[in-house]
């Protein structure tokens, strides 16, 4: 199994200095989308795309990435708790293989285990209604995934500055 940190470490030096990243939580019914600021410090939930079919879903995601001038897309890979890949991870990899043919924007995988659970728990703590949680959970999960990658990039930069 590929190490997400190694892939992001290898990719980091190729990132333009001030460029956004897009975060994606790919679900079976919806796609949560988040975007970083140009300094790549904060991930902000942007949109939830209702899935219809691959071409339309991919087109919307590519359009968002283009509008945001994203340097890359960080997509959550839903691993099993033991780190193995099940059917959902395979479906996510297939989605990326297909969309990668449609855009030059690079895609990077990031471990998304427990992202939706963490976001849901946070929303419950904030006393969000079930309807409100359903409305925002996917794009907030995308922000959670993206924030993990941004935090990792920040650690890499601090380590490089210290050496």
Order of alpha helices (4+ residues) and beta strands (2+ residues): alpha-beta-beta-beta-alpha-beta-alpha-beta-alpha-alpha
